[in-house]
Amino acid sequence: MNTMPRRPYRRPAIATPPPTQSWHFDANAGVLRWASGGEASGLGGGAALALLGAAFVLACVLPCFLITEVLLAAVAALRHTPYTAFGGWSEPLYWLPVLGTAAMAALLIFTLSLAATIEACEFDARSQTLTYTETRPGRRPRINIVPLGAVLSVRPRLMRSHATDGDFAVTLRQPNGRTVEISLARGTPLATLRSHAQWLKTLLADRVEPTLQLDL
């Protein structure tokens, strides 16, 4: 009886997801570049979040109204006073505060979802500029070029003292004289933040500040 040699078993390769962000540093060109690697969220995502927020508000408020009606009916029964439970629920004015609160919550969440996010940035030592790409849902990406002289400060920032990643909080001086703070490279590991901060000191000197921990 002939037996065929068994082939060694090989586990199937597991596809690893692409990184959500990437850094690129070119020491010869003097360029430090970052890209988020993600796609900008559209209006549909903001609308979905707004609907979820409105549903959450209704889910919290309606049980409170129900408990209030039950308590009022119980108190009326103990006092032997006439009271029609849930009698006002058929009145449109009764639902106006409830629906108004849900609508305000949805509007607030939708407005926050339209805030600009930065998908890429680049520090260029030769041109002495900071270039960053700003996106908003439903709009084309906007590329902003800022001279390094208008960069007032760069701070590696952690949201919590025990966090392992953070971002760069960059304060810029606008042409009209006002200052604005932008967030660059969210989700960057702490070691990478510190490493790039050291290189940025060669460009910005003492304008690169120590790591900031927001919960301290």
Secondary structure, 3 states (H helix, E strand, C coil): CCCCCCCCCCCCCCCCCCCCCEEEEECCCCEEEEECCCCCCCHHHHHHHHHHHHHHHHHHHHHHHHHHHHHHHHHHHHHCCCCCCCHHHHCHHHHHHHHHHHHHHHHHHHHHHCCCEEEEEEEECCCCEEEEEEECCCCCCEEEEEEHHHEEEEEEEECCCCCCEEEEEEEEECCCCCEEEEEEEEEEEHHHHHHHHHHHHHHHHHHECCCEECCC
